[in-house]
Amino acid sequence: MLDLAVLGFLHEAPLHGYELRTRIARLTGHARVISHGTLYPAIKRMERAGLLRRESQPGAAAAPRHMLSLTEDGERALQDVLREPDEPFITDENRWFTLLAFLRHLPDPAAQADVLSRRLAFLEEPSSFFYQGDRPLRAEDVDDPFRRGVLTIARATSRAERAWLADTLTGLRAQQS
């Protein structure tokens, strides 16, 4: 998820590390705070892999700033992740939102539709946070008001997302015609 956010934000514009961290925190911070000890080793790893380049620029004070930008390999890596995201990007809501934030950078509407179709198929599978044996429980099946709340909120969110996915897929398919 962190690599995708780095690639996605740097696709949009070169950034220095602080600004990159701020943008990632705004996107994912409600779920996972991004510390310096997480971000900077990831940046160094991606730089060694040839996905990023670092250029020193004069800072506002005395210290120079290190601006980060994507290399051609970084652009290809972003396109690869967007075109063929690993399963956790489809099934995990926080990773899904990170993927969705950058899916517009995938220029092919058919490829975008493929990704959205995978998410829709996942959402249409019966599931629950709570089970009785192998049977998924619905809000109506649960006496505990707090668990009922979890299930009620999840059902409403899932309905809204499925409706958005259906509308967006219709629009993407119309672009292909």
MDTraj code that builds the backbone (N, CA, C; nanometers):
import mdtraj as md
import numpy as np

residues = "MET LEU ASP LEU ALA VAL LEU GLY PHE LEU HIS GLU ALA PRO LEU HIS GLY TYR GLU LEU ARG THR ARG ILE ALA ARG LEU THR GLY HIS ALA ARG VAL ILE SER HIS GLY THR LEU TYR PRO ALA ILE LYS ARG MET GLU ARG ALA GLY LEU LEU ARG ARG GLU SER GLN PRO GLY ALA ALA ALA ALA PRO ARG HIS MET LEU SER LEU THR GLU ASP GLY GLU ARG ALA LEU GLN ASP VAL LEU ARG GLU PRO ASP GLU PRO PHE ILE THR ASP GLU ASN ARG TRP PHE THR LEU LEU ALA PHE LEU ARG HIS LEU PRO ASP PRO ALA ALA GLN ALA ASP VAL LEU SER ARG ARG LEU ALA PHE LEU GLU GLU PRO SER SER PHE PHE TYR GLN GLY ASP ARG PRO LEU ARG ALA GLU ASP VAL ASP ASP PRO PHE ARG ARG GLY VAL LEU THR ILE ALA ARG ALA THR SER ARG ALA GLU ARG ALA TRP LEU ALA ASP THR LEU THR GLY LEU ARG ALA GLN GLN SER".split()
xyz = np.array([
    [0.0824, -0.1181, 0.0000],
    [0.0000, 0.0000, 0.0000],
    [0.0876, 0.1255, 0.0000],
    [0.1935, 0.1229, 0.0797],
    [0.2845, 0.2378, 0.0860],
    [0.3522, 0.2608, -0.0482],
    [0.4010, 0.1530, -0.1107],
    [0.4677, 0.1683, -0.2409],
    [0.3730, 0.2283, -0.3437],
    [0.2486, 0.1808, -0.3460],
    [0.1513, 0.2342, -0.4408],
    [0.1275, 0.3831, -0.4151],
    [0.1131, 0.4221, -0.2892],
    [0.0908, 0.5635, -0.2583],
    [0.2109, 0.6484, -0.3008],
    [0.3313, 0.6003, -0.2770],
    [0.4517, 0.6737, -0.3191],
    [0.4520, 0.6885, -0.4708],
    [0.4336, 0.5783, -0.5414],
    [0.4338, 0.5832, -0.6883],
    [0.3224, 0.6737, -0.7406],
    [0.2029, 0.6617, -0.6827],
    [0.0885, 0.7405, -0.7293],
    [0.1081, 0.8895, -0.7096],
    [0.1514, 0.9286, -0.5911],
    [0.1697, 1.0717, -0.5664],
    [0.2858, 1.1280, -0.6480],
    [0.3923, 1.0515, -0.6643],
    [0.5051, 1.1016, -0.7441],
    [0.4734, 1.1016, -0.8932],
    [0.3774, 1.0211, -0.9362],
    [0.3310, 1.0276, -1.0747],
    [0.2660, 1.1645, -1.1006],
    [0.1999, 1.2153, -0.9979],
    [0.1283, 1.3418, -1.0122],
    [0.2219, 1.4626, -1.0117],
    [0.3304, 1.4538, -0.9333],
    [0.4248, 1.5663, -0.9259],
    [0.5458, 1.5245, -0.8439],
    [0.6639, 1.5781, -0.8769],
    [0.7795, 1.5562, -0.7895],
    [0.7510, 1.6189, -0.6525],
    [0.7938, 1.5521, -0.5475],
    [0.7691, 1.5993, -0.4114],
    [0.8920, 1.5763, -0.3253],
    [0.9074, 1.6564, -0.2223],
    [1.0096, 1.6250, -0.1233],
    [0.9470, 1.5309, -0.0206],
    [1.0316, 1.4659, 0.0568],
    [0.9861, 1.3614, 0.1476],
    [0.8787, 1.4058, 0.2443],
    [0.8917, 1.5267, 0.2988],
    [0.7929, 1.5749, 0.3951],
    [0.6550, 1.5886, 0.3303],
    [0.6510, 1.6483, 0.2114],
    [0.5234, 1.6651, 0.1419],
    [0.4648, 1.5296, 0.1035],
    [0.5487, 1.4379, 0.0602],
    [0.5026, 1.3038, 0.0264],
    [0.4409, 1.2368, 0.1491],
    [0.5105, 1.2439, 0.2615],
    [0.4599, 1.1842, 0.3860],
    [0.3261, 1.2471, 0.4253],
    [0.3130, 1.3785, 0.4109],
    [0.1886, 1.4477, 0.4446],
    [0.0739, 1.3983, 0.3567],
    [0.0980, 1.3862, 0.2278],
    [-0.0080, 1.3405, 0.1371],
    [-0.0480, 1.1961, 0.1668],
    [0.0502, 1.1110, 0.1930],
    [0.0195, 0.9716, 0.2250],
    [-0.0588, 0.9645, 0.3561],
    [-0.0186, 1.0433, 0.4546],
    [-0.0895, 1.0438, 0.5826],
    [-0.2339, 1.0894, 0.5651],
    [-0.2562, 1.1860, 0.4787],
    [-0.3942, 1.2323, 0.4543],
    [-0.4774, 1.1246, 0.3866],
    [-0.4150, 1.0476, 0.3008],
    [-0.4876, 0.9413, 0.2312],
    [-0.5093, 0.8200, 0.3211],
    [-0.4076, 0.7799, 0.3945],
    [-0.4149, 0.6533, 0.4688],
    [-0.4040, 0.6692, 0.6193],
    [-0.3753, 0.7889, 0.6665],
    [-0.3447, 0.8096, 0.8078],
    [-0.4544, 0.7715, 0.9033],
    [-0.5802, 0.7792, 0.8587],
    [-0.6885, 0.7406, 0.9477],
    [-0.6810, 0.5926, 0.9816],
    [-0.6187, 0.5165, 0.8948],
    [-0.6085, 0.3725, 0.9180],
    [-0.4685, 0.3312, 0.9616],
    [-0.3685, 0.3904, 0.8993],
    [-0.2294, 0.3533, 0.9276],
    [-0.1429, 0.4788, 0.9222],
    [-0.0942, 0.5202, 1.0344],
    [-0.0056, 0.6370, 1.0390],
    [0.1279, 0.5982, 0.9753],
    [0.1796, 0.6846, 0.8912],
    [0.3058, 0.6597, 0.8223],
    [0.4161, 0.7348, 0.8961],
    [0.5042, 0.6603, 0.9593],
    [0.6136, 0.7222, 1.0341],
    [0.7334, 0.7450, 0.9426],
    [0.8246, 0.8284, 0.9885],
    [0.9503, 0.8500, 0.9155],
    [1.0253, 0.7174, 0.9021],
    [1.0208, 0.6358, 1.0073],
    [1.0914, 0.5078, 1.0082],
    [1.0333, 0.4062, 0.9117],
    [0.9141, 0.4328, 0.8614],
    [0.8526, 0.3469, 0.7598],
    [0.8739, 0.4046, 0.6205],
    [0.8478, 0.5345, 0.6059],
    [0.8521, 0.5966, 0.4734],
    [0.9934, 0.6043, 0.4163],
    [1.0888, 0.6550, 0.4927],
    [1.2208, 0.6799, 0.4354],
    [1.2953, 0.5523, 0.3958],
    [1.2863, 0.4440, 0.4719],
    [1.3457, 0.3192, 0.4214],
    [1.2770, 0.2702, 0.2932],
    [1.1458, 0.2909, 0.2820],
    [1.0749, 0.2519, 0.1592],
    [1.1239, 0.3361, 0.0412],
    [1.1429, 0.4650, 0.0640],
    [1.1941, 0.5525, -0.0418],
    [1.3331, 0.5062, -0.0858],
    [1.4190, 0.4771, 0.0101],
    [1.5544, 0.4317, -0.0236],
    [1.5507, 0.2995, -0.1000],
    [1.4645, 0.2085, -0.0570],
    [1.4524, 0.0795, -0.1264],
    [1.4044, 0.1002, -0.2700],
    [1.3051, 0.1869, -0.2876],
    [1.2517, 0.2129, -0.4211],
    [1.3532, 0.2868, -0.5080],
    [1.4324, 0.3716, -0.4454],
    [1.5383, 0.4420, -0.5188],
    [1.6443, 0.3417, -0.5662],
    [1.6855, 0.2505, -0.4782],
    [1.7844, 0.1478, -0.5167],
    [1.7303, 0.0577, -0.6277],
    [1.5998, 0.0353, -0.6283],
    [1.5376, -0.0483, -0.7311],
    [1.5203, 0.0264, -0.8627],
    [1.5542, 0.1543, -0.8646],
    [1.5462, 0.2321, -0.9884],
    [1.4077, 0.2881, -1.0175],
    [1.3188, 0.2903, -0.9172],
    [1.1827, 0.3399, -0.9381],
    [1.1712, 0.4898, -0.9130],
    [1.2611, 0.5424, -0.8298],
    [1.2598, 0.6841, -0.7932],
    [1.3960, 0.7454, -0.8198],
    [1.3966, 0.8761, -0.8372],
    [1.5232, 0.9495, -0.8414],
    [1.5111, 1.0647, -0.7424],
    [1.6245, 1.0997, -0.6853],
    [1.6316, 1.2059, -0.5850],
    [1.7235, 1.3141, -0.6395],
    [1.6791, 1.4392, -0.6339],
    [1.7598, 1.5521, -0.6777],
    [1.7609, 1.6561, -0.5672],
    [1.8770, 1.7057, -0.5356],
    [1.8884, 1.8104, -0.4339],
    [1.8514, 1.9446, -0.4944],
    [1.7740, 2.0203, -0.4207],
    [1.7374, 2.1564, -0.4584],
    [1.7578, 2.2448, -0.3373],
    [1.7875, 2.3712, -0.3595],
    [1.8048, 2.4606, -0.2446],
    [1.6774, 2.4653, -0.1609],
    [1.6939, 2.4607, -0.0306],
    [1.5801, 2.4684, 0.0601],
    [1.5463, 2.6123, 0.0942],
    [1.4352, 2.6320, 0.1605],
    [1.3944, 2.7663, 0.2024],
    [1.4905, 2.8196, 0.3079],
    [1.5436, 2.7307, 0.3895],
    [1.6452, 2.7697, 0.4890],
    [1.7808, 2.7280, 0.4322],
    [1.8719, 2.6916, 0.5166],
    [2.0065, 2.6569, 0.4707],
    [2.0158, 2.5169, 0.4112],
    [1.9379, 2.4237, 0.4619],
    [1.9507, 2.2838, 0.4189],
    [1.8845, 2.2615, 0.2821],
    [1.9490, 2.1848, 0.1950],
    [1.8864, 2.1537, 0.0661],
    [1.7709, 2.0554, 0.0856],
    [1.6774, 2.0589, -0.0062],
    [1.5656, 1.9647, -0.0051],
    [1.5933, 1.8591, -0.1105],
    [1.5506, 1.7398, -0.0810],
    [1.5652, 1.6302, -0.1762],
    [1.4301, 1.6061, -0.2427],
    [1.4208, 1.6438, -0.3689],
    [1.2971, 1.6239, -0.4440],
    [1.2989, 1.4832, -0.5026],
    [1.1867, 1.4168, -0.4911],
    [1.1710, 1.2809, -0.5424],
    [1.0818, 1.2843, -0.6651],
    [1.1164, 1.2035, -0.7629],
    [1.0332, 1.1899, -0.8825],
    [1.0432, 1.0465, -0.9316],
    [0.9500, 1.0091, -1.0179],
    [0.9490, 0.8737, -1.0727],
    [1.0434, 0.8629, -1.1917],
    [1.1048, 0.7475, -1.2042],
    [1.1810, 0.7140, -1.3242],
    [1.0848, 0.6451, -1.4212],
    [1.1328, 0.6129, -1.5395],
    [1.0498, 0.5362, -1.6331],
    [1.0127, 0.4013, -1.5734],
    [1.1061, 0.3377, -1.5021],
    [1.0743, 0.2101, -1.4352],
    [0.9675, 0.2301, -1.3285],
    [0.9722, 0.3427, -1.2594],
    [0.8698, 0.3730, -1.1605],
    [0.7333, 0.3916, -1.2233],
    [0.7301, 0.4588, -1.3376],
    [0.6028, 0.4753, -1.4111],
    [0.5474, 0.3393, -1.4532],
    [0.6364, 0.2517, -1.5047],
    [0.5914, 0.1172, -1.5445],
    [0.5419, 0.0373, -1.4240],
    [0.6113, 0.0498, -1.3111],
    [0.5702, -0.0212, -1.1903],
    [0.4320, 0.0254, -1.1447],
    [0.4074, 0.1557, -1.1512],
    [0.2751, 0.2080, -1.1149],
    [0.1681, 0.1500, -1.2066],
    [0.1934, 0.1532, -1.3367],
    [0.0952, 0.0989, -1.4315],
    [0.0692, -0.0496, -1.4059],
    [0.1753, -0.1248, -1.3749],
    [0.1601, -0.2681, -1.3471],
    [0.0720, -0.2928, -1.2252],
    [0.0970, -0.2174, -1.1184],
    [0.0175, -0.2346, -0.9960],
    [-0.1277, -0.1969, -1.0214],
    [-0.1508, -0.0892, -1.0955],
    [-0.2876, -0.0463, -1.1224],
    [-0.3598, -0.1448, -1.2142],
    [-0.2902, -0.1986, -1.3116],
    [-0.3518, -0.2901, -1.4078],
    [-0.3818, -0.4265, -1.3463],
    [-0.2888, -0.4774, -1.2646],
    [-0.3010, -0.6112, -1.2056],
    [-0.2744, -0.6064, -1.0548],
    [-0.3629, -0.5414, -0.9790],
    [-0.3371, -0.5318, -0.8354],
    [-0.3465, -0.6687, -0.7682],
    [-0.2598, -0.6905, -0.6701],
    [-0.2667, -0.8128, -0.5915],
    [-0.4011, -0.8194, -0.5199],
    [-0.4432, -0.9391, -0.4862],
    [-0.5744, -0.9626, -0.4255],
    [-0.6026, -0.8756, -0.3029],
    [-0.5056, -0.8530, -0.2120],
    [-0.5386, -0.7670, -0.0972],
    [-0.5828, -0.6255, -0.1363],
    [-0.5407, -0.5756, -0.2523],
    [-0.5880, -0.4444, -0.2965],
    [-0.7344, -0.4478, -0.3377],
    [-0.7859, -0.5641, -0.3661],
    [-0.9268, -0.5805, -0.4021],
    [-1.0111, -0.6084, -0.2777],
    [-0.9575, -0.6837, -0.1843],
    [-1.0373, -0.7324, -0.0716],
    [-1.0237, -0.6491, 0.0565],
    [-0.9163, -0.5749, 0.0728],
    [-0.8941, -0.4948, 0.1935],
    [-0.9373, -0.3514, 0.1654],
    [-1.0300, -0.3005, 0.2436],
    [-1.0878, -0.1694, 0.2153],
    [-0.9840, -0.0568, 0.2123],
    [-0.8900, -0.0572, 0.3064],
    [-0.7902, 0.0500, 0.3087],
    [-0.6989, 0.0438, 0.1870],
    [-0.6582, -0.0751, 0.1480],
    [-0.5757, -0.0885, 0.0270],
    [-0.6578, -0.0541, -0.0965],
    [-0.7843, -0.0952, -0.0973],
    [-0.8722, -0.0647, -0.2094],
    [-0.8831, 0.0865, -0.2293],
    [-0.9027, 0.1607, -0.1200],
    [-0.9142, 0.3056, -0.1324],
    [-0.7855, 0.3670, -0.1845],
    [-0.6713, 0.3143, -0.1444],
    [-0.5437, 0.3643, -0.1960],
    [-0.5341, 0.3369, -0.3462],
    [-0.5692, 0.2165, -0.3879],
    [-0.5695, 0.1832, -0.5304],
    [-0.6656, 0.2744, -0.6063],
    [-0.7840, 0.2911, -0.5525],
    [-0.8860, 0.3718, -0.6182],
    [-0.8421, 0.5173, -0.6333],
    [-0.7646, 0.5666, -0.5377],
    [-0.7173, 0.7052, -0.5432],
    [-0.6287, 0.7313, -0.6648],
    [-0.5669, 0.6258, -0.7179],
    [-0.4734, 0.6439, -0.8293],
    [-0.5166, 0.5722, -0.9566],
    [-0.6308, 0.5056, -0.9560],
    [-0.6734, 0.4273, -1.0723],
    [-0.6921, 0.5140, -1.1966],
    [-0.7178, 0.6416, -1.1788],
    [-0.7325, 0.7324, -1.2945],
    [-0.6038, 0.7426, -1.3751],
    [-0.4903, 0.7077, -1.3132],
    [-0.3621, 0.7140, -1.3834],
    [-0.3413, 0.5953, -1.4770],
    [-0.4317, 0.5000, -1.4730],
    [-0.4298, 0.3884, -1.5683],
    [-0.5089, 0.4366, -1.6897],
    [-0.4431, 0.4603, -1.8039],
    [-0.5091, 0.5300, -1.9138],
    [-0.6131, 0.4481, -1.9905],
    [-0.6170, 0.3188, -1.9733],
    [-0.7057, 0.2322, -2.0512],
    [-0.8364, 0.2073, -1.9760],
    [-0.9498, 0.2593, -2.0269],
    [-1.0781, 0.2369, -1.9594],
    [-1.1125, 0.0882, -1.9441],
    [-1.0727, 0.0049, -2.0380],
    [-1.1000, -0.1388, -2.0262],
    [-1.0230, -0.1985, -1.9086],
    [-0.9000, -0.1561, -1.8889],
    [-0.8204, -0.2053, -1.7761],
    [-0.8774, -0.1528, -1.6444],
    [-0.9230, -0.0278, -1.6439],
    [-0.9877, 0.0257, -1.5248],
    [-1.1128, -0.0560, -1.4920],
    [-1.1909, -0.0868, -1.5953],
    [-1.3136, -0.1653, -1.5765],
    [-1.2816, -0.3044, -1.5234],
    [-1.1735, -0.3640, -1.5689],
    [-1.1345, -0.4963, -1.5180],
    [-1.1096, -0.4922, -1.3676],
    [-1.0406, -0.3887, -1.3215],
    [-1.0114, -0.3756, -1.1782],
    [-1.1418, -0.3559, -1.1003],
    [-1.2272, -0.2674, -1.1490],
    [-1.3549, -0.2439, -1.0806],
    [-1.4417, -0.3694, -1.0807],
    [-1.4371, -0.4453, -1.1880],
    [-1.5147, -0.5695, -1.1952],
    [-1.4676, -0.6706, -1.0921],
    [-1.3376, -0.6753, -1.0694],
    [-1.2849, -0.7644, -0.9651],
    [-1.3385, -0.7249, -0.8278],
    [-1.3408, -0.5957, -0.7988],
    [-1.3926, -0.5492, -0.6697],
    [-1.5415, -0.5809, -0.6584],
    [-1.6171, -0.5574, -0.7645],
    [-1.7608, -0.5849, -0.7622],
    [-1.7865, -0.7333, -0.7388],
    [-1.7126, -0.8191, -0.8046],
    [-1.7282, -0.9634, -0.7843],
    [-1.6991, -1.0003, -0.6390],
    [-1.5964, -0.9392, -0.5815],
    [-1.5648, -0.9643, -0.4407],
    [-1.6807, -0.9220, -0.3512],
    [-1.7370, -0.8040, -0.3754],
    [-1.8451, -0.7535, -0.2907],
    [-1.9733, -0.8350, -0.3054],
    [-1.9902, -0.9010, -0.4171],
    [-2.1125, -0.9794, -0.4388],
    [-2.1069, -1.1182, -0.3761],
    [-1.9902, -1.1576, -0.3272],
    [-1.9779, -1.2854, -0.2553],
    [-2.0406, -1.2711, -0.1172],
    [-2.1191, -1.3702, -0.0730],
    [-2.1760, -1.3609, 0.0621],
    [-2.0648, -1.3606, 0.1673],
    [-2.0737, -1.2671, 0.2590],
    [-1.9755, -1.2617, 0.3666],
    [-2.0355, -1.1875, 0.4843],
    [-1.9668, -1.1956, 0.5951],
    [-2.0097, -1.1283, 0.7164],
    [-1.8903, -1.1157, 0.8084],
    [-1.9035, -1.0317, 0.9064],
    [-1.8020, -1.0237, 1.0107],
    [-1.8235, -1.1344, 1.1132],
    [-1.9472, -1.1862, 1.1172],
    [-1.9855, -1.2849, 1.2175],
    [-2.0567, -1.4016, 1.1496],
    [-2.0315, -1.5213, 1.2017],
    [-2.0866, -1.6430, 1.1431],
    [-2.1467, -1.7303, 1.2520],
    [-2.2431, -1.8086, 1.2125],
    [-2.2935, -1.9165, 1.2970],
    [-2.2610, -2.0438, 1.2199],
    [-2.1563, -2.1127, 1.2637],
    [-2.1027, -2.2230, 1.1840],
    [-2.0436, -2.1646, 1.0577],
    [-2.0895, -2.2133, 0.9427],
    [-2.0441, -2.1609, 0.8133],
    [-2.1386, -2.0562, 0.7559],
    [-2.2484, -2.0294, 0.8251],
    [-2.3504, -1.9382, 0.7734],
    [-2.3201, -1.7949, 0.8154],
    [-2.3060, -1.7039, 0.7169],
    [-2.2840, -1.5628, 0.7523],
    [-2.4085, -1.5059, 0.8208],
    [-2.3882, -1.4312, 0.9267],
    [-2.4995, -1.3685, 0.9977],
    [-2.5298, -1.2313, 0.9381],
    [-2.6595, -1.2006, 0.9313],
    [-2.7063, -1.0699, 0.8878],
    [-2.7407, -0.9879, 1.0114],
    [-2.7578, -0.8601, 0.9948],
    [-2.7928, -0.7734, 1.1080],
    [-2.9187, -0.8228, 1.1781],
    [-3.0150, -0.8716, 1.1007],
    [-3.1414, -0.9189, 1.1558],
    [-3.1240, -1.0427, 1.2431],
    [-3.0121, -1.1140, 1.2264],
    [-2.9869, -1.2379, 1.2991],
    [-2.9186, -1.2149, 1.4343],
    [-2.8790, -1.0915, 1.4632],
    [-2.7924, -1.0641, 1.5780],
    [-2.8688, -0.9836, 1.6831],
    [-2.8648, -1.0296, 1.8081],
    [-2.9295, -0.9574, 1.9183],
    [-2.8428, -0.8441, 1.9723],
    [-2.7127, -0.8599, 1.9698],
    [-2.6192, -0.7604, 2.0222],
    [-2.6311, -0.6334, 1.9374],
    [-2.6707, -0.5197, 1.9978],
    [-2.6907, -0.3989, 1.9178],
    [-2.5618, -0.3463, 1.8545],
    [-2.4471, -0.3744, 1.9147],
    [-2.3213, -0.3235, 1.8609],
    [-2.2775, -0.4048, 1.7399],
    [-2.2923, -0.5366, 1.7496],
    [-2.2624, -0.6199, 1.6324],
    [-2.3644, -0.5937, 1.5218],
    [-2.4887, -0.5696, 1.5596],
    [-2.5904, -0.5354, 1.4608],
    [-2.5498, -0.4056, 1.3912],
    [-2.4923, -0.3121, 1.4677],
    [-2.4456, -0.1872, 1.4095],
    [-2.3346, -0.2103, 1.3077],
    [-2.2391, -0.2959, 1.3425],
    [-2.1309, -0.3292, 1.2490],
    [-2.1908, -0.3830, 1.1189],
    [-2.2836, -0.4758, 1.1307],
    [-2.3418, -0.5387, 1.0120],
    [-2.4296, -0.4416, 0.9327],
    [-2.5037, -0.3578, 1.0010],
    [-2.5906, -0.2604, 0.9333],
    [-2.5067, -0.1589, 0.8552],
    [-2.4029, -0.1080, 0.9181],
    [-2.3150, -0.0099, 0.8523],
    [-2.2430, -0.0743, 0.7340],
    [-2.1930, -0.1955, 0.7534],
    [-2.1224, -0.2643, 0.6449],
    [-2.2161, -0.2891, 0.5266],
    [-2.3403, -0.3282, 0.5546],
    [-2.4358, -0.3537, 0.4455],
    [-2.4646, -0.2253, 0.3684],
    [-2.4844, -0.1138, 0.4390],
    [-2.5125, 0.0132, 0.3711],
    [-2.3931, 0.0581, 0.2881],
    [-2.2742, 0.0440, 0.3423],
    [-2.1531, 0.0807, 0.2698],
    [-2.1370, -0.0055, 0.1458],
    [-2.1599, -0.1350, 0.1611],
    [-2.1468, -0.2268, 0.0481],
    [-2.2486, -0.1949, -0.0610],
    [-2.3705, -0.1657, -0.0229],
    [-2.4729, -0.1290, -0.1227],
    [-2.4326, -0.0035, -0.1988],
    [-2.3864, 0.0973, -0.1256],
    [-2.3455, 0.2225, -0.1903],
    [-2.2275, 0.1987, -0.2841],
    [-2.1316, 0.1192, -0.2399],
    [-2.0156, 0.0928, -0.3249],
    [-2.0548, 0.0123, -0.4490],
    [-2.1406, -0.0870, -0.4324],
    [-2.1836, -0.1664, -0.5485],
    [-2.2586, -0.0795, -0.6495],
    [-2.3404, 0.0119, -0.6012],
    [-2.4121, 0.1035, -0.6919],
    [-2.3132, 0.1933, -0.7660],
    [-2.2144, 0.2477, -0.6939],
    [-2.1131, 0.3316, -0.7584],
    [-2.0338, 0.2509, -0.8611],
    [-1.9951, 0.1293, -0.8234],
    [-1.9200, 0.0451, -0.9166],
    [-2.0010, 0.0177, -1.0436],
    [-2.1279, -0.0155, -1.0287],
    [-2.2128, -0.0437, -1.1461],
    [-2.2223, 0.0791, -1.2366],
    [-2.2449, 0.1971, -1.1783],
    [-2.2533, 0.3204, -1.2578],
    [-2.1215, 0.3505, -1.3280],
    [-2.0121, 0.3363, -1.2560],
    [-1.8813, 0.3667, -1.3129],
    [-1.8449, 0.2666, -1.4219],
    [-1.8748, 0.1401, -1.3999],
    [-1.8487, 0.0389, -1.5031],
    [-1.9294, 0.0669, -1.6286],
    [-2.0540, 0.1105, -1.6137],
    [-2.1362, 0.1457, -1.7298],
    [-2.0691, 0.2579, -1.8086],
    [-2.0189, 0.3591, -1.7370],
    [-1.9513, 0.4705, -1.8040],
    [-1.8222, 0.4284, -1.8724],
    [-1.7444, 0.3437, -1.8064],
    [-1.6181, 0.2980, -1.8670],
    [-1.6451, 0.2119, -1.9902],
    [-1.7457, 0.1291, -1.9832],
    [-1.7792, 0.0437, -2.0991],
    [-1.8310, 0.1267, -2.2154],
    [-1.9007, 0.2351, -2.1856],
    [-1.9488, 0.3246, -2.2924],
    [-1.8309, 0.3924, -2.3614],
    [-1.7247, 0.4223, -2.2864],
    [-1.6042, 0.4823, -2.3465],
    [-1.5361, 0.3854, -2.4429],
    [-1.5524, 0.2573, -2.4195],
    [-1.4868, 0.1562, -2.5025],
    [-1.5598, 0.1361, -2.6347],
    [-1.6856, 0.1758, -2.6413],
    [-1.7657, 0.1535, -2.7635],
    [-1.7316, 0.2498, -2.8729],
])
top = md.Topology()
chain = top.add_chain()
for i, resn in enumerate(residues, 1):
    res = top.add_residue(resn, chain, resSeq=i)
    for name in ("N", "CA", "C"):
        top.add_atom(name, md.element.get_by_symbol(name[0]), res)
traj = md.Trajectory(xyz[None], top)
